[in-house]
Structures are given as structure tokens and as C-alpha cells.
């Protein structure tokens, strides 16, 4: 054969295969044929109210649709899987007259009813939609096993459907039973009651105003909404692994369901909308549990893993976050303690610290403060209900420190009379914990001391860490004081530096230029304090090394170099608002200064 002819035939065969695979097999399954070719144009899946399936030699299966939900009504009463019921209806809706054996062809057959498997049919399907009733008989598979013979009662033809339709026709009610333990998404509930051996353990209620869960019994308290939502989602995804019995007279004691070890009651207001009961483990298998819906005869087996978290004390459902701060709700923070100060929002991204001194706040430090507040986690529920008389024993009357988060317009003092988002109080330190309380709650908590110390205790800790800003092109000279000796450099052009008369040393003009460039963006790693006392604490003296930069307009910027911080970072000091401010210096800048601006005593 000619090679070119062979290639052409292969390409055509591949194209034909692609057409059959994608269009005939796949797309054809999903789309309806035109009305002119529909075998049952009267069938409207969305209008179907009930379906009866009579498999040969099996009990009749009936399902009914009410309010968009399918329910098996025979031979048992149980929720049905809607997608399975409707998959069969959609397959029948796609029955196509272009795949049929006509009446003329049937007349040529000796016994067409027996030949095509309708005497008796494999299954009978009766579809009711409003006042219409459609009856379909399912026959046998065609000899090549890829088509299924189907007859619609009242129509003379025999149609053929894809053989895959056979897998959509249930043989028993179990084929269509909903395997979900509970359809929580379809329930309207706002309360969850947890019972253990018939006794109330705790109760949760949904607060529509806050959009969060609360404990309402045995105490009133905030609940961990994220945990509860997660557990409810897992419960909603739980699938039945075995349908054990539907006998109303079954001995519930056998399954540990006569006195259930755990019950979950879902309610709306005072009405119960669902009631789950859980018993013993089948065959001692701890990974499984017997379960049932109260008032229904069905006994099921379900996985134990999504159920076990509900078998716990109510404390495990309390919200361990001391505070949650919705984004954009806080416009001011008041801190009352050893040093009183406030932080107020000026614009979307600008804040100001108001206290002994007023200055711009560092946006990143504020984000860290809010993050530290939200990270405060209850390490211990110390006492559920306290009175004013109890508070002094925890150091909470008066508190050692308070944080008041406010929303709304803020006045000139940094305070606001508008809504309080949260009011936190902290008291005595006890070991590695600190007593804490919310003003709107009666409980006393303990939080980790390591979390508490991350909160700012003074306004200066939140000052904007960008100290000054200039460019190397603004600079005219540089004066370095090292061990009391002064060295002066002058800038004569880009990357051009020279010693002033009386100064000398080894000069790297490119490195000096880079060092001055970095000095022009001087930023603190963290503030360590301000005032002469702070300056002395970090080994600054009148003889400390200094770097002074003078710009064209005569402004001078002076950086002092001192000792090292507790974190082993070099310390710097600058004069701001007429006072020395001490801070941690970035190590890379410190190294540049030691390497390129020390002329009398080069760094080793």
C-alpha cells in the first residue's frame, strides 16, 4: 500500500474515533435530542412528583418529591439520593426516536415481546408528573451488549438506549437510599443540644446579631464558632457505611441505642428539627458506631471519627481566643497602665500615638499589636463567674493594664465615646501565666505570659521606626567622631569623597557613598526607650562614637553608637523632639559604618 494512503487512512480513523468518543458518547449523554426526535416529549424531569420502579422478582420501590427533596416511601421510608433518581429520569428524557425498531419491523418478528425482553420486562418504571402517568418497560440488552431495549407503554415502537442506563435502575431500595447521616445544609436550625446518657451536657445557640455560636448552658459564654462549624461540616459529610435494619421492633439494646451514649439534638427555637442518637460499636470496632434518627426505625453504622469530638466537656467548645478583631472595626486603642496612652486612626493607613508625646505610629508595629491581641489564647479557664469581691485576688481591681479597642470617630485626645469593640484587663502574674478578663464577661482567664509581653506597654514602643530620610545627593559633608577623634569628609560629586584639611586615612569613596545612602534611610529595628536614663542603660556616654551628616540646607543628622541590646543587636541613638531615643540598629548598617567610616581605628 502507498505510504501516503496509509497515513491518510490513519488520520481519518483517528478523526472518526475522536468524533464518536466526544460527540456520540459523551456530549450525547448530556444533551437532549431535538423535540422532533424525543421518544417522550411529554416527560419533564422538573415536573415529576413520584417514580415507581418494579424490578423483576423484587419489591416495588417508590420515591416521592416534596419541596425539592426526594423520599423513599416503599418498601421503607427513608431519604433518597436525589442525584440518582434524577439521573435515571434524565436518561429516559434523552431517549431518542432515531434509535428505534419501527412497528413495521416488529411485525416481521414472530415473538417481539419475548425477543426484546418484555415478556416479562426486566423492570417497570412508572413516572407521575401532575396528572400525567408515563409507564416504561425495560427489556434485555441487545446481542452486542451496547444497547438496551426500552418500550414506552402506548407507543408502538421499541427504542434502544445506551446500555449504561441499566446501572441507573435500582434493584432494591438500598440502591437509592441517601447515604448521608444527616443533610444539615437542608435543615434550618439555630441550636444544638448535646446529651450524654440522656443528661444535658451543653447547649449551643447561634447568635444572628454577631454571626457566631454561643454556649447557653451550663454557662453563658462565647463559643468557638470555627471549631463548631468545622465539626458540623464533618457531620454533614458523614456517610452511612451500613444499613443494619429497618425493623420497628428491633431490639435497640443490642445496638446500645436504648440508652444512647451520645445524642445530638438540632432545634430551631423550641422545635426539634433533627435528633441523632449514637450507640455502641459493632463487633467492638471502635472506628464504627451504631446510629439512628430518634423516632425512626432505621439502625445504621457510621464512622466514629466525626462523632467523637462531641463526646467532651463543654469547656472544649468555649472560644479560647481572648478577643477577635473584625477587619477595619477599630479606630482607636486606649492603653491604661504604668503609662497611659492611646493610638488613633487618622486615615486608612495612618495612625498617631497620643500620650506624653504625640508622634506618628508605625503601621507595621500596629499590625503586630493587633496580631498579638488576637493571638492571646486562654490557657486556663480560672473561674467561670466572678464578683467584684473576687477581682482583687487576681490583680484585676484595679487591673495592672487595660486595652480598650474602640470603633467610630476619634477625638483629639485619641479616645472615642462610640462602640467598644473589646475591653481587656490584665492582672497578676502567676508563674508563666497572667490573669485576664474581658469587661463584658464574668469569667477570669489565664493567658501565657509569653503572649502577654508581646503587647506594647508604652506609647513610645509604637513610634514610626523610619527616623529620617535624605539622599546622598543632599549631603555636603560627613563628620565621624571615633574615640574622641574627629574625621571630616567632603562630597565633591557622585561617588566622589575627599578628606577635609586635617583629616586623613584610607578612603573608599564608593563604599562611603553606599554607607551614606543607607544612613539616609535610617530605620530602627525596635525602639528600646527614650530619655537620658534609657541612653545610659545602653552604654551611651559623652564620648560615644557618632556619625554626623550635613546636607546642603545646613541640616545636621547625628547618629550615636552605643552598646548592644538584650537581643545582641547594636544600639543607636538619635535626638528626636529634644530627647535622645535609643533603638536597635540594623546589623548591616552597623557593619558598613565600622568598615568604611572608621578611619582612626579601622574595624578588625
C-alpha positions as CSV (number, residue, x, y, z in Angstrom):
1,X,0.0,0.0,0.0
2,X,1.1,3.5,-0.7
3,X,2.6,5.1,2.5
4,X,0.8,8.4,1.8
5,X,-2.5,6.5,1.6
6,X,-1.8,4.7,4.9
7,X,-1.1,7.9,6.7
8,X,-4.3,9.5,5.3
9,X,-6.4,6.5,6.4
10,X,-4.9,6.6,9.9
11,X,-5.7,10.3,10.2
12,X,-9.3,9.8,9.1
13,X,-9.7,6.9,11.5
14,X,-8.3,9.0,14.4
15,X,-10.7,11.8,13.5
16,X,-13.7,9.4,13.3
17,X,-12.7,8.0,16.7
18,X,-12.5,11.4,18.2
19,X,-15.9,12.4,16.9
20,X,-17.5,9.2,18.2
21,X,-15.8,9.4,21.6
22,X,-16.5,13.1,22.3
23,X,-19.7,13.7,20.5
24,X,-21.6,10.4,20.2
25,X,-20.6,9.1,23.6
26,X,-20.0,12.0,25.9
27,X,-21.9,15.0,24.6
28,X,-24.8,12.8,23.6
29,X,-25.2,11.7,27.2
30,X,-25.5,15.2,28.5
31,X,-27.8,16.9,25.9
32,X,-31.4,16.3,24.9
33,X,-32.2,15.4,21.3
34,X,-34.3,17.9,19.4
35,X,-38.0,17.7,20.3
36,X,-38.8,16.2,17.0
37,X,-36.7,13.1,18.0
38,X,-37.6,12.8,21.6
39,X,-39.3,9.5,22.4
40,X,-41.1,11.0,25.4
41,X,-41.5,14.8,24.7
42,X,-44.2,14.8,27.4
43,X,-41.6,13.9,30.1
44,X,-40.4,16.9,32.1
45,X,-37.9,15.9,34.8
46,X,-38.5,19.0,36.9
47,X,-42.2,18.4,37.0
48,X,-42.0,14.7,38.1
49,X,-43.7,14.2,41.5
50,X,-43.1,10.5,42.0
51,X,-41.4,7.4,40.5
52,X,-42.2,3.8,41.0
53,X,-39.7,1.1,40.0
54,X,-40.7,-2.6,39.9
55,X,-37.7,-4.8,39.3
56,X,-38.5,-8.3,38.3
57,X,-38.6,-10.6,41.4
58,X,-38.0,-7.6,43.8
59,X,-40.1,-5.4,46.0
60,X,-41.5,-2.2,44.4
61,X,-39.5,0.9,45.1
62,X,-41.4,4.2,45.3
63,X,-39.9,7.7,45.7
64,X,-41.8,11.0,46.0
65,X,-40.6,14.5,45.7
66,X,-41.7,17.1,48.2
67,X,-40.3,20.7,48.4
68,X,-37.3,19.6,46.2
69,X,-36.5,16.6,48.4
70,X,-36.8,13.0,47.3
71,X,-38.1,10.5,49.8
72,X,-38.3,6.7,49.5
73,X,-41.8,5.7,50.6
74,X,-41.8,2.0,49.7
75,X,-40.7,-0.6,50.8
76,X,-39.2,1.6,53.6
77,X,-39.4,5.2,54.5
78,X,-36.1,6.9,54.1
79,X,-34.5,9.9,52.3
80,X,-33.4,9.2,48.7
81,X,-30.3,10.4,46.9
82,X,-31.8,13.0,44.6
83,X,-29.0,12.8,42.1
84,X,-29.6,9.1,41.5
85,X,-33.3,9.4,41.0
86,X,-32.9,12.3,38.6
87,X,-30.1,10.6,36.7
88,X,-32.5,7.9,35.7
89,X,-35.1,10.4,34.7
90,X,-32.6,12.4,32.6
91,X,-31.6,9.2,30.8
92,X,-35.2,8.5,30.0
93,X,-35.7,12.1,28.9
94,X,-32.9,11.6,26.4
95,X,-34.5,8.5,24.8
96,X,-34.2,9.2,21.0
97,X,-36.5,8.0,18.2
98,X,-33.6,7.8,15.9
99,X,-32.6,4.7,17.8
100,X,-35.7,2.5,17.4
101,X,-37.2,-0.6,15.9
102,X,-40.3,0.6,14.0
103,X,-43.7,-1.0,14.1
104,X,-43.2,-2.4,10.5
105,X,-40.0,-4.2,11.7
106,X,-41.8,-5.5,14.8
107,X,-44.5,-7.0,12.6
108,X,-41.9,-9.2,10.8
109,X,-40.9,-10.8,14.2
110,X,-42.5,-13.9,15.4
111,X,-42.5,-13.0,19.2
112,X,-41.1,-9.5,19.6
113,X,-42.2,-9.2,23.2
114,X,-40.1,-12.2,24.2
115,X,-37.3,-11.4,21.8
116,X,-36.7,-8.0,23.2
117,X,-37.1,-9.0,26.9
118,X,-40.6,-7.5,27.6
119,X,-42.3,-10.8,28.5
120,X,-41.9,-10.2,31.3
121,X,-39.9,-6.9,31.4
122,X,-36.7,-6.7,33.4
123,X,-38.1,-3.6,35.2
124,X,-41.2,-1.5,35.0
125,X,-40.8,2.3,35.7
126,X,-43.9,4.4,36.3
127,X,-43.4,8.2,36.3
128,X,-46.0,10.6,37.6
129,X,-46.0,14.3,36.9
130,X,-49.0,16.2,37.9
131,X,-51.9,14.5,36.0
132,X,-49.7,12.6,33.6
133,X,-48.6,9.0,34.0
134,X,-45.8,7.5,31.9
135,X,-45.0,3.8,32.0
136,X,-41.7,2.4,30.7
137,X,-40.7,-1.2,30.3
138,X,-37.0,-2.2,30.4
139,X,-36.1,-5.2,28.3
140,X,-32.9,-7.1,27.7
141,X,-29.6,-6.0,26.3
142,X,-29.0,-6.2,22.5
143,X,-26.8,-9.0,21.3
144,X,-23.7,-6.8,21.2
145,X,-24.4,-5.6,24.8
146,X,-24.0,-1.9,24.0
147,X,-27.7,-1.1,23.7
148,X,-30.8,-1.7,25.9
149,X,-34.3,-2.3,24.6
150,X,-36.9,0.1,26.1
151,X,-40.6,0.3,25.5
152,X,-42.9,3.2,26.4
153,X,-46.4,1.9,27.0
154,X,-48.8,3.4,24.5
155,X,-46.2,3.8,21.8
156,X,-45.8,1.1,19.2
157,X,-42.0,1.3,18.7
158,X,-39.2,-0.3,20.7
159,X,-36.4,2.1,21.5
160,X,-32.8,1.4,22.3
161,X,-30.9,3.3,24.9
162,X,-27.3,3.1,25.9
163,X,-26.6,0.0,28.0
164,X,-25.3,2.3,30.8
165,X,-28.9,3.1,31.6
166,X,-29.2,-0.3,33.2
167,X,-26.9,0.8,36.0
168,X,-29.2,3.7,36.9
169,X,-32.2,1.4,37.6
170,X,-32.4,0.4,41.2
171,X,-32.9,-3.3,42.1
172,X,-33.6,-2.6,45.8
173,X,-34.4,0.4,47.9
174,X,-30.8,0.4,49.2
175,X,-29.6,1.4,45.8
176,X,-31.3,4.8,46.1
177,X,-31.0,5.4,49.9
178,X,-29.3,8.6,50.9
179,X,-26.0,7.6,52.5
180,X,-25.7,11.0,54.3
181,X,-26.1,10.6,58.0
182,X,-27.9,14.0,58.1
183,X,-28.5,16.7,55.5
184,X,-27.5,19.7,57.7
185,X,-27.4,22.0,54.7
186,X,-31.2,21.5,54.2
187,X,-32.1,21.9,57.9
188,X,-33.0,25.3,59.4
189,X,-31.6,25.1,62.9
190,X,-30.1,27.6,65.4
191,X,-29.5,25.4,68.4
192,X,-27.5,22.2,69.1
193,X,-28.1,20.3,72.3
194,X,-25.6,17.6,73.3
195,X,-26.8,14.8,75.6
196,X,-24.7,12.1,77.3
197,X,-26.7,9.1,78.5
198,X,-29.8,11.2,78.4
199,X,-28.3,14.0,80.5
200,X,-27.7,17.5,79.1
201,X,-24.0,18.2,78.7
202,X,-24.1,21.5,77.0
203,X,-26.2,23.6,74.5
204,X,-25.1,25.9,71.8
205,X,-27.1,28.7,70.2
206,X,-26.5,30.7,67.0
207,X,-26.5,34.5,67.6
208,X,-27.8,36.1,64.4
209,X,-26.6,39.6,65.5
210,X,-22.9,38.6,65.9
211,X,-23.0,35.7,63.4
212,X,-21.3,33.4,65.9
213,X,-22.1,30.5,68.2
214,X,-22.5,30.9,71.9
215,X,-22.7,28.5,74.8
216,X,-26.1,28.9,76.6
217,X,-25.8,26.0,79.0
218,X,-24.4,25.2,81.6
219,X,-23.0,28.8,81.4
220,X,-23.4,31.7,79.1
221,X,-20.1,32.2,77.2
222,X,-18.5,32.8,73.8
223,X,-18.2,29.5,71.8
224,X,-15.5,28.5,69.3
225,X,-17.5,29.1,66.1
226,X,-14.7,27.9,63.8
227,X,-14.5,24.6,65.7
228,X,-18.3,24.2,65.8
229,X,-18.7,25.0,62.1
230,X,-15.9,22.6,61.2
231,X,-17.5,19.8,63.3
232,X,-20.9,20.4,61.8
233,X,-19.4,20.3,58.3
234,X,-17.7,17.0,59.1
235,X,-21.0,15.7,60.4
236,X,-22.8,16.8,57.2
237,X,-20.2,14.8,55.2
238,X,-20.5,11.7,57.2
239,X,-21.8,8.7,55.2
240,X,-23.6,5.6,56.3
241,X,-21.3,2.5,55.9
242,X,-24.1,0.0,56.5
243,X,-27.9,0.0,56.8
244,X,-28.4,-2.6,59.5
245,X,-32.1,-2.9,60.0
246,X,-35.4,-1.1,59.3
247,X,-37.4,-3.2,61.6
248,X,-39.5,-1.0,64.0
249,X,-39.4,-3.9,66.5
250,X,-35.7,-4.3,66.5
251,X,-34.1,-4.6,70.0
252,X,-32.3,-1.3,70.4
253,X,-30.4,-2.6,73.4
254,X,-28.4,-4.8,71.1
255,X,-27.0,-1.7,69.4
256,X,-26.6,0.4,72.5
257,X,-29.4,2.7,71.3
258,X,-31.9,2.1,74.1
259,X,-30.0,4.5,76.3
260,X,-27.7,6.2,73.7
261,X,-24.3,7.2,74.9
262,X,-24.4,10.4,72.8
263,X,-27.3,12.4,71.3
264,X,-27.2,15.5,69.1
265,X,-30.5,17.4,69.0
266,X,-30.8,20.1,66.4
267,X,-33.5,22.7,67.0
268,X,-35.0,26.0,65.8
269,X,-36.4,28.0,68.7
270,X,-38.3,25.4,70.8
271,X,-38.8,23.0,67.9
272,X,-36.7,19.9,67.3
273,X,-35.8,19.5,63.6
274,X,-33.4,16.5,63.9
275,X,-32.3,14.2,66.6
276,X,-29.4,11.8,66.2
277,X,-28.6,9.0,68.6
278,X,-25.3,7.1,68.8
279,X,-24.8,3.7,70.5
280,X,-22.1,1.0,70.7
281,X,-19.5,-0.1,68.2
282,X,-20.4,-3.1,66.0
283,X,-18.2,-6.1,66.8
284,X,-16.1,-4.0,69.1
285,X,-14.7,-2.0,66.2
286,X,-14.0,1.4,67.8
287,X,-13.8,3.0,64.3
288,X,-17.6,2.5,63.8
289,X,-20.8,3.3,65.7
290,X,-24.4,2.3,65.6
291,X,-26.7,5.3,64.9
292,X,-30.3,6.2,64.3
293,X,-32.6,9.2,64.0
294,X,-34.9,9.3,67.0
295,X,-38.5,8.3,66.1
296,X,-37.4,6.3,63.1
297,X,-36.8,2.5,62.9
298,X,-33.6,2.6,60.8
299,X,-30.4,1.5,62.5
300,X,-27.2,2.5,60.7
301,X,-23.5,2.1,61.0
302,X,-21.4,5.3,60.7
303,X,-17.7,6.2,61.1
304,X,-16.9,7.2,64.7
305,X,-14.2,9.8,63.9
306,X,-16.6,12.7,63.1
307,X,-18.8,11.8,66.1
308,X,-16.2,11.5,68.9
309,X,-15.3,15.3,69.2
310,X,-18.9,15.8,70.5
311,X,-18.2,13.5,73.4
312,X,-16.4,16.1,75.6
313,X,-16.8,18.7,78.3
314,X,-18.4,22.0,77.3
315,X,-15.1,23.8,78.1
316,X,-13.7,22.3,74.9
317,X,-16.3,24.3,72.9
318,X,-15.5,27.6,74.6
319,X,-13.8,30.2,72.4
320,X,-10.1,30.2,73.6
321,X,-9.4,33.4,71.7
322,X,-9.5,36.2,74.3
323,X,-10.6,38.6,71.5
324,X,-11.4,38.5,67.8
325,X,-11.0,41.8,65.9
326,X,-13.0,42.1,62.7
327,X,-11.0,43.8,60.0
328,X,-11.5,47.6,59.8
329,X,-13.6,47.9,63.0
330,X,-11.0,49.5,65.3
331,X,-10.3,53.2,65.1
332,X,-8.6,53.8,68.4
333,X,-6.9,51.8,71.1
334,X,-6.6,53.1,74.7
335,X,-3.9,51.6,77.0
336,X,-4.2,52.2,80.7
337,X,-1.4,51.1,82.9
338,X,2.0,52.2,84.1
339,X,2.0,54.6,81.2
340,X,-1.3,55.7,79.7
341,X,-1.5,56.4,76.0
342,X,-3.8,56.0,73.0
343,X,-3.4,55.2,69.3
344,X,-5.9,56.8,67.0
345,X,-6.6,56.3,63.2
346,X,-6.1,59.4,61.1
347,X,-6.6,57.9,57.7
348,X,-7.0,54.4,56.3
349,X,-3.2,53.7,56.8
350,X,-2.1,56.5,59.1
351,X,-2.2,56.3,62.9
352,X,-1.0,58.6,65.7
353,X,0.3,57.8,69.2
354,X,-1.2,60.2,71.7
355,X,0.3,60.4,75.2
356,X,3.2,62.1,77.0
357,X,4.4,62.9,73.5
358,X,2.5,62.7,70.2
359,X,4.0,61.2,67.1
360,X,3.3,59.1,64.0
361,X,2.7,55.4,64.7
362,X,4.4,52.7,62.9
363,X,1.9,50.8,60.7
364,X,3.7,47.5,60.9
365,X,4.0,47.7,64.6
366,X,0.3,48.4,64.9
367,X,-0.4,45.3,62.8
368,X,1.8,43.3,65.1
369,X,-0.1,44.7,68.1
370,X,-3.4,43.7,66.7
371,X,-2.0,40.3,65.8
372,X,-0.6,39.9,69.3
373,X,-4.1,40.7,70.7
374,X,-5.8,38.2,68.5
375,X,-3.1,35.6,69.4
376,X,-4.0,35.8,73.1
377,X,-5.3,32.4,73.9
378,X,-7.0,31.2,77.0
379,X,-4.5,28.8,78.7
380,X,-6.9,28.2,81.6
381,X,-10.5,28.9,82.5
382,X,-9.7,30.1,86.0
383,X,-13.2,30.9,87.3
384,X,-16.5,30.9,85.4
385,X,-18.2,33.6,87.3
386,X,-16.5,36.2,89.5
387,X,-17.9,39.1,91.6
388,X,-16.3,42.5,92.4
389,X,-15.2,41.0,95.7
390,X,-13.1,38.3,93.8
391,X,-11.3,40.7,91.4
392,X,-8.6,42.0,93.8
393,X,-7.2,38.5,94.4
394,X,-6.4,38.3,90.7
395,X,-5.0,41.8,90.5
396,X,-8.0,42.9,88.4
397,X,-9.3,45.6,90.7
398,X,-7.7,47.8,89.6
399,X,-6.1,46.0,86.6
400,X,-2.4,46.2,86.1
401,X,-3.1,47.1,82.4
402,X,-6.1,47.6,80.2
403,X,-6.6,47.7,76.4
404,X,-9.8,49.3,75.2
405,X,-10.5,48.9,71.4
406,X,-13.0,51.4,70.1
407,X,-14.7,52.0,66.8
408,X,-16.1,55.3,65.3
409,X,-14.9,58.8,65.1
410,X,-12.0,59.6,67.4
411,X,-11.4,62.9,69.2
412,X,-8.3,64.9,69.7
413,X,-7.3,63.0,72.9
414,X,-7.3,59.7,71.0
415,X,-10.4,58.4,72.7
416,X,-13.9,57.7,71.4
417,X,-17.3,57.5,73.0
418,X,-18.5,55.3,70.3
419,X,-18.8,51.5,70.3
420,X,-16.3,49.4,72.3
421,X,-15.1,46.6,70.2
422,X,-13.3,45.0,73.1
423,X,-12.1,45.9,76.6
424,X,-9.4,43.6,78.0
425,X,-8.0,43.7,81.5
426,X,-4.8,42.1,82.8
427,X,-3.8,41.4,86.4
428,X,-1.3,39.5,88.5
429,X,1.4,37.3,87.0
430,X,1.2,33.7,88.3
431,X,4.2,31.6,87.2
432,X,4.2,31.6,83.4
433,X,0.6,32.9,83.2
434,X,-1.2,36.3,83.6
435,X,-4.8,36.6,84.8
436,X,-7.1,38.3,82.3
437,X,-10.7,39.3,82.0
438,X,-13.0,40.8,79.4
439,X,-15.1,43.7,80.7
440,X,-18.2,42.2,79.1
441,X,-17.8,38.8,80.7
442,X,-17.9,37.4,84.2
443,X,-15.1,34.8,83.8
444,X,-11.5,35.1,84.7
445,X,-8.9,33.5,82.4
446,X,-5.2,32.9,82.4
447,X,-3.1,33.6,79.3
448,X,0.5,32.7,78.7
449,X,3.0,35.3,79.9
450,X,5.0,34.9,76.7
451,X,2.0,36.1,74.7
452,X,1.2,39.0,77.1
453,X,4.7,40.5,76.9
454,X,4.3,40.9,73.1
455,X,1.7,43.7,73.8
456,X,3.0,47.3,73.9
457,X,3.0,48.7,77.4
458,X,4.2,52.2,76.4
459,X,3.4,54.6,73.6
460,X,7.0,55.1,72.5
461,X,7.2,51.4,71.5
462,X,4.8,52.1,68.6
463,X,6.6,55.2,67.2
464,X,7.3,55.2,63.5
465,X,10.6,53.5,63.0
466,X,11.7,55.5,60.0
467,X,13.9,58.1,61.8
468,X,14.9,60.4,58.9
469,X,15.2,60.4,55.2
470,X,17.6,62.1,52.8
471,X,19.6,61.1,49.7
472,X,23.3,61.1,49.2
473,X,22.9,63.9,46.6
474,X,21.7,66.2,49.5
475,X,24.9,65.6,51.5
476,X,27.8,68.0,51.5
477,X,30.0,66.6,54.3
478,X,30.4,63.9,56.9
479,X,31.9,64.2,60.4
480,X,32.9,61.0,62.2
481,X,33.8,61.0,65.9
482,X,35.7,57.9,66.8
483,X,37.2,57.5,70.3
484,X,37.1,61.3,70.6
485,X,38.9,61.9,67.3
486,X,37.1,63.8,64.6
487,X,37.4,62.9,60.9
488,X,35.7,65.0,58.2
489,X,34.9,64.0,54.7
490,X,33.5,66.2,51.9
491,X,31.4,65.1,49.0
492,X,32.6,66.7,45.7
493,X,30.4,64.7,43.3
494,X,28.7,61.4,42.7
495,X,30.8,58.7,44.3
496,X,33.5,61.3,45.0
497,X,34.7,61.9,48.5
498,X,37.8,63.5,49.9
499,X,39.2,64.2,53.3
500,X,38.9,67.8,54.6
501,X,42.1,69.5,55.7
502,X,43.4,68.0,58.9
503,X,41.8,64.6,58.3
504,X,43.4,61.5,56.8
505,X,43.0,57.8,56.4
506,X,42.2,55.1,53.9
507,X,39.2,56.2,51.8
508,X,36.9,54.0,49.6
509,X,34.6,56.7,48.0
510,X,32.2,54.1,46.5
511,X,31.8,52.4,49.9
512,X,31.4,55.7,51.7
513,X,28.7,56.7,49.1
514,X,26.8,53.4,49.8
515,X,27.0,53.9,53.5
516,X,25.7,57.4,53.3
517,X,22.9,56.2,51.1
518,X,21.9,53.7,53.8
519,X,22.2,56.3,56.5
520,X,19.7,58.4,54.6
521,X,17.0,55.8,55.2
522,X,17.8,55.2,58.9
523,X,15.2,52.9,60.4
524,X,15.1,51.3,63.8
525,X,14.7,47.6,64.2
526,X,12.9,48.2,67.5
527,X,12.7,51.1,69.9
528,X,14.4,50.5,73.3
529,X,13.4,53.7,75.1
530,X,13.9,57.4,75.3
531,X,15.5,59.9,77.7
532,X,18.8,60.1,79.4
533,X,18.1,57.1,81.6
534,X,17.5,54.9,78.5
535,X,20.6,56.3,76.9
536,X,22.7,55.4,79.9
537,X,21.2,51.9,80.1
538,X,22.6,51.0,76.7
539,X,26.2,52.4,77.4
540,X,26.0,55.7,75.6
541,X,28.4,58.4,77.0
542,X,29.5,61.8,76.1
543,X,32.4,60.2,74.3
544,X,30.3,57.7,72.2
545,X,31.2,57.4,68.6
546,X,29.0,59.5,66.3
547,X,28.3,59.9,62.6
548,X,27.0,63.4,61.6
549,X,25.7,64.1,58.1
550,X,25.3,67.7,56.9
551,X,23.0,68.5,54.0
552,X,23.0,71.4,51.6
553,X,20.4,73.3,53.5
554,X,22.5,73.2,56.7
555,X,20.5,70.4,58.4
556,X,22.6,68.0,60.5
557,X,21.7,64.4,61.2
558,X,23.6,62.7,64.0
559,X,23.7,59.0,64.9
560,X,25.3,57.8,68.1
561,X,26.7,54.3,68.5
562,X,26.4,52.6,71.9
563,X,26.4,49.1,73.3
564,X,24.3,46.0,72.4
565,X,20.6,45.2,73.2
566,X,19.5,42.0,75.0
567,X,19.0,40.5,71.6
568,X,22.7,41.2,70.8
569,X,21.9,43.8,68.2
570,X,23.9,47.1,68.1
571,X,22.3,50.1,69.6
572,X,21.9,53.5,68.1
573,X,20.6,56.8,69.5
574,X,19.3,60.0,67.8
575,X,17.8,63.2,69.1
576,X,14.1,63.5,68.5
577,X,11.7,66.0,70.0
578,X,14.6,67.4,72.0
579,X,15.2,64.0,73.7
580,X,17.6,61.0,73.0
581,X,15.8,58.0,71.5
582,X,17.5,54.6,71.7
583,X,16.9,51.8,69.3
584,X,18.3,48.6,67.8
585,X,20.4,49.3,64.7
586,X,20.2,47.0,61.7
587,X,23.5,45.0,61.7
588,X,24.3,45.5,58.0
589,X,24.3,49.3,58.5
590,X,26.5,48.9,61.6
591,X,28.9,46.8,59.7
592,X,29.1,49.4,56.9
593,X,29.8,52.1,59.4
594,X,32.6,50.1,61.1
595,X,34.1,49.1,57.8
596,X,34.0,52.3,55.8
597,X,33.6,55.2,58.3
598,X,36.2,54.3,60.9
599,X,39.4,55.9,59.9
600,X,41.4,56.4,63.1
601,X,40.8,52.8,64.3
602,X,39.7,50.5,61.4
603,X,37.5,47.6,62.3
604,X,39.3,44.3,62.7
